[in-house]
Amino acid sequence: METRQVRILFLAFYVLSLIVWIAEEVFTLTNPAYFDRFRIIIATVESFIAISSFLVVFILYKELKAEAVENVHAKSQIHDLKRTNRILKNPELGFWAEAKAQMEEWKLSEAETEIAILLLRGFSQKQIAAVRKKSLRTIENQTASIYEKSSMRGKLEFISYFLTPLLPEED
């Protein structure tokens, strides 16, 4: 049986048990002596309803949590698709505009932005050090900072992040 069908079946059973419970309470209030001999059965039904209530709350919590994860994933995909769309409208200008906007979003410093652009152009850290007339250690530290701010693990992942929107969709 499908999850949705199970959920509907459980909810229908839960509502039915609540109706029986309410009816039992009404009859108990109007004729208490008659229901005294069924106290154990009534207590069992009430306990079952209470446990079912906790189960319903737990199921709803799990589903809300799963929906929140799906929502975050969907927002990420929408963001990526919008970025791809902006780049593809004008590939040459769009690519660099999106790259610089992303670097601003990551809060890269001016020096880090220059280094990031050189990384995207395929320069090695030694070449960047020579072009910027800085020590290799300084460039390594700034590159590490770029990767940390962008949540990337290295040069290939960093470059891939920007090139992926330009590639055709996989089948």
Salt bridges, closest charged atoms under 4 A:
GLU63 OE2 - ARG7 NE 2.66
GLU98 OE2 - ARG86 NE 2.47
GLU112 OE1 - LYS149 NZ 2.80
GLU114 OE1 - ARG132 NH2 3.18
GLU140 OE1 - ARG137 NH1 3.37
GLU157 OE1 - ARG153 NE 3.05
